[in-house]
Amino acid sequence: MTNPASLTADPLFVVTVPAGPRASVDSVFSQLATQLMQRDGTIVALFIYGDVAAREQTTRIMRRYLGSIDWPVLWVEGRSCNGALLAGVQAFAVHDTEVERVLVKGRVVGTMYADRDCRHCLMAGLGPDDAAAGRDLQAQQTFENLREAFEHCDFEFADIARTWFYNEKLLDWYDTFNRVRTAYYSERPFRSGAVPASTGVEARNPMGAALALAAWAVQPLDGKARVTDVASPLQCTALQYGSSFSRAMEIASGGVRRLLVSGTASIAPEGHSLWLGDIERQVDTTMEVVKAILTSRRMQWADVTRATAYFKYPLDAAALEKWQERHDLALPAVYVHCDICRDDLLFEIELDACAPASRQP
């Protein structure tokens, strides 16, 4: 792997390719390949949101444009909001940096890379050993598999800064999942001193398992990097209502501050859902909450590098489009149709933002 001392800047970038109403799978991967080539990028991890039934067809097309698939893939359904086979793809990639793949049982499940201040590892597509087991056991197995995968490449579970959980039939067992997650975390303190940022929404996966996940771990070198939790100025901590995740985490490394905002929805400071049945007000409130987090770290919408918007009803995606038009924005976002963690929530958004380390909050 590249000597971190030889690196001068954060090498990570994200390519987001949403699928328009008439976009073919070919066009999505053609755009992805072009953008990666223009930036001389190597994929670290690929998130694919789309119809699980189209996986074989999509994989063939992906190979046609990107060659051999030697990176971890998180595939979740997450359907599109416009009838296309894919909602879109997000490629975490690096340039001018060596990568090292993480293989577990002959399968690529992660990628390591380094900047000048720390080592990073992104895992994607992990799940349980037994997809026929009870959901609580599958969740436990998934956490164990994640821990073992990180330890396999000399990371620790304590290094995790960000997680993504995609749970099939989430609303049927979200409380159970939270109990398993909280119990697992309580036995393993995190290096940052806070539980990771996270997303937890409903989605099927190709394994037919109760859940699939991705995770990002950060290992500082010589104490130069900093990983800290970021509170939401307009919301209480999620721990207050039994969900073990931080509202956001910030990674200061490689000359930049990278803000990872958890899945955020229309939730009051006291923890209850707001604006029931009103998608436009839920979008307005959610985006106000996210903006407050960005502002607290001296960031703005122009600093956003990646976003995923989740909608309970596909037609509601128009509400976010209208919001962006009113604010003269075009976020790099994929729109996904799925259930959110509460039945009364119609919209959730996660995003990442990046600013120079010199721009201190």
ZAMARGU-4260 file (C-alpha; in steps of 0.2 Angstrom, whole numbers, plus 5000, padded with zeros to 4 digits):
<rodrens>
0) 5000/5000/5000 | 5006/5018/4997 | 5016/5026/5010 | 5005/5038/5018 | 5019/5050/5021
5) 5020/5052/5002 | 5002/5058/5000 | 4998/5076/5000 | 4979/5076/5000 | 4964/5066/5003
10) 4962/5054/4988 | 4944/5050/4990 | 4930/5055/4978 | 4912/5049/4975 | 4904/5047/4958
15) 4885/5047/4959 | 4875/5042/4944 | 4856/5042/4946 | 4845/5034/4934 | 4833/5045/4925
20) 4815/5039/4920 | 4821/5032/4903 | 4839/5028/4908 | 4845/5011/4903 | 4857/5001/4914
25) 4870/5003/4900 | 4869/5022/4901 | 4871/5022/4920 | 4887/5011/4919 | 4893/5021/4904
30) 4892/5037/4913 | 4901/5029/4928 | 4915/5022/4918 | 4918/5039/4909 | 4918/5049/4925
35) 4930/5036/4933 | 4942/5037/4918 | 4942/5056/4918 | 4948/5056/4936 | 4959/5041/4934
40) 4949/5033/4948 | 4950/5016/4956 | 4934/5010/4964 | 4935/5007/4983 | 4916/5001/4985
45) 4901/5002/4974 | 4883/5004/4980 | 4870/4999/4968 | 4852/5003/4972 | 4840/4993/4961
50) 4829/4978/4957 | 4837/4962/4964 | 4829/4953/4949 | 4840/4963/4937 | 4856/4958/4946
55) 4863/4946/4933 | 4859/4957/4918 | 4866/4972/4928 | 4882/4963/4932 | 4885/4958/4914
60) 4883/4976/4909 | 4894/4982/4923 | 4908/4970/4918 | 4907/4977/4900 | 4910/4994/4905
65) 4921/4992/4921 | 4930/4975/4918 | 4933/4962/4931 | 4924/4966/4947 | 4937/4966/4960
70) 4929/4978/4973 | 4916/4976/4986 | 4898/4978/4980 | 4883/4983/4991 | 4867/4978/4981
75) 4851/4983/4989 | 4833/4985/4983 | 4829/5000/4985 | 4819/5002/4969 | 4819/5017/4959
80) 4806/5031/4961 | 4803/5032/4942 | 4801/5014/4936 | 4819/5011/4930 | 4827/4995/4934
85) 4840/5004/4944 | 4838/5019/4955 | 4857/5023/4953 | 4874/5019/4958 | 4887/5027/4970
90) 4906/5023/4968 | 4918/5028/4982 | 4934/5029/4973 | 4952/5035/4975 | 4965/5042/4963
95) 4984/5041/4963 | 4983/5029/4978 | 4986/5011/4979 | 4972/5000/4986 | 4972/4983/4995
100) 4957/4972/4993 | 4950/4962/5008 | 4945/4944/5004 | 4935/4934/5016 | 4931/4916/5011
105) 4937/4920/4993 | 4925/4935/4991 | 4930/4953/4990 | 4921/4962/5005 | 4932/4977/5007
110) 4945/4989/5001 | 4959/4998/5011 | 4968/5014/5006 | 4978/5027/5015 | 4979/5046/5015
115) 4994/5055/5024 | 4986/5054/5041 | 4976/5038/5042 | 4971/5021/5035 | 4953/5019/5029
120) 4944/5003/5025 | 4927/5002/5017 | 4917/4986/5019 | 4901/4982/5008 | 4889/4968/5005
125) 4891/4959/5021 | 4877/4949/5029 | 4874/4934/5040 | 4880/4916/5038 | 4862/4909/5039
130) 4849/4918/5029 | 4836/4905/5036 | 4840/4909/5054 | 4829/4921/5065 | 4831/4939/5061
135) 4839/4943/5078 | 4852/4929/5075 | 4855/4935/5058 | 4859/4953/5064 | 4871/4945/5077
140) 4880/4935/5064 | 4881/4950/5053 | 4890/4961/5067 | 4901/4946/5070 | 4906/4944/5052
145) 4909/4963/5051 | 4920/4962/5066 | 4930/4947/5059 | 4932/4955/5042 | 4940/4971/5050
150) 4951/4961/5061 | 4956/4951/5046 | 4965/4967/5039 | 4971/4973/5055 | 4957/4985/5059
155) 4946/4984/5074 | 4928/4986/5076 | 4932/5001/5087 | 4938/5010/5071 | 4921/5011/5063
160) 4915/5028/5060 | 4900/5025/5048 | 4888/5011/5045 | 4873/5008/5032 | 4860/4995/5037
165) 4847/4989/5024 | 4835/4977/5032 | 4822/4967/5023 | 4804/4971/5030 | 4812/4983/5042
170) 4796/4989/5051 | 4792/4972/5056 | 4808/4970/5067 | 4817/4987/5069 | 4815/4987/5088
175) 4823/4969/5088 | 4837/4975/5077 | 4840/4990/5088 | 4841/4979/5103 | 4854/4968/5095
180) 4864/4983/5089 | 4864/4992/5106 | 4869/4976/5115 | 4883/4973/5103 | 4890/4991/5103
185) 4889/4991/5122 | 4902/4978/5124 | 4914/4986/5111 | 4918/5005/5114 | 4922/5015/5099
190) 4939/5024/5097 | 4930/5040/5093 | 4920/5039/5109 | 4904/5039/5100 | 4893/5026/5091
195) 4895/5027/5072 | 4884/5038/5060 | 4872/5027/5052 | 4857/5024/5040 | 4844/5011/5043
200) 4830/5008/5030 | 4821/4994/5022 | 4828/4985/5007 | 4830/4967/5000 | 4847/4960/4996
205) 4853/4946/4983 | 4857/4935/4998 | 4839/4934/5003 | 4845/4938/5021 | 4836/4949/5034
210) 4849/4962/5031 | 4865/4968/5022 | 4877/4981/5027 | 4892/4992/5023 | 4904/5001/5035
215) 4918/5013/5035 | 4932/5012/5047 | 4946/5024/5050 | 4963/5021/5059 | 4973/5037/5063
220) 4992/5037/5060 | 5003/5045/5074 | 4987/5054/5081 | 4986/5066/5066 | 4968/5062/5060
225) 4953/5065/5070 | 4936/5056/5070 | 4923/5065/5081 | 4904/5064/5082 | 4894/5079/5077
230) 4877/5083/5086 | 4862/5089/5077 | 4857/5107/5082 | 4839/5104/5079 | 4837/5086/5085
235) 4840/5076/5101 | 4852/5062/5100 | 4845/5046/5093 | 4851/5036/5108 | 4837/5045/5117
240) 4824/5035/5108 | 4834/5018/5107 | 4843/5020/5091 | 4862/5017/5093 | 4869/5030/5080
245) 4876/5047/5080 | 4868/5061/5070 | 4884/5063/5060 | 4903/5060/5061 | 4917/5070/5055
250) 4934/5063/5048 | 4948/5076/5048 | 4962/5068/5038 | 4972/5071/5023 | 4970/5090/5023
255) 4951/5089/5023 | 4936/5088/5034 | 4924/5075/5028 | 4906/5076/5036 | 4896/5060/5036
260) 4878/5064/5040 | 4867/5050/5045 | 4850/5046/5038 | 4840/5061/5044 | 4821/5063/5044
265) 4807/5074/5051 | 4809/5071/5069 | 4806/5084/5083 | 4819/5089/5096 | 4809/5078/5108
270) 4811/5063/5097 | 4793/5061/5089 | 4789/5062/5071 | 4783/5078/5063 | 4771/5083/5050
275) 4762/5066/5048 | 4756/5063/5030 | 4763/5080/5024 | 4778/5075/5012 | 4782/5093/5008
280) 4783/5099/5026 | 4793/5083/5030 | 4805/5087/5016 | 4807/5105/5022 | 4810/5100/5040
285) 4822/5087/5036 | 4832/5098/5025 | 4832/5112/5038 | 4839/5099/5050 | 4853/5094/5038
290) 4857/5112/5034 | 4859/5116/5053 | 4872/5101/5054 | 4881/5107/5039 | 4882/5125/5046
295) 4888/5119/5063 | 4903/5113/5054 | 4905/5128/5042 | 4899/5119/5027 | 4885/5122/5015
300) 4875/5113/5001 | 4889/5116/4989 | 4901/5105/4999 | 4889/5090/4998 | 4898/5076/4988
305) 4885/5062/4989 | 4867/5060/4994 | 4854/5046/4995 | 4836/5051/4997 | 4823/5038/5003
310) 4805/5039/4999 | 4791/5029/5006 | 4780/5033/4991 | 4789/5035/4974 | 4778/5049/4968
315) 4784/5059/4983 | 4801/5061/4975 | 4794/5077/4967 | 4794/5086/4984 | 4812/5085/4985
320) 4814/5091/4967 | 4803/5106/4971 | 4813/5110/4986 | 4829/5109/4976 | 4822/5121/4963
325) 4816/5133/4976 | 4834/5133/4983 | 4843/5133/4966 | 4852/5116/4970 | 4856/5100/4961
330) 4862/5088/4974 | 4872/5073/4968 | 4858/5061/4974 | 4850/5044/4971 | 4832/5043/4974
335) 4826/5027/4982 | 4809/5019/4985 | 4808/5010/5002 | 4801/5011/5020 | 4810/5022/5032
340) 4813/5017/5050 | 4796/5023/5056 | 4779/5020/5047 | 4774/5038/5048 | 4790/5045/5040
345) 4789/5048/5022 | 4806/5054/5018 | 4824/5052/5024 | 4841/5058/5017 | 4859/5054/5021
350) 4873/5064/5014 | 4892/5067/5014 | 4901/5084/5013 | 4919/5089/5012 | 4928/5105/5016
355) 4947/5110/5017 | 4954/5107/5034 | 4959/5126/5034 | 4941/5131/5035 | 4939/5127/5053
360) 4921/5128/5062
</rodrens>
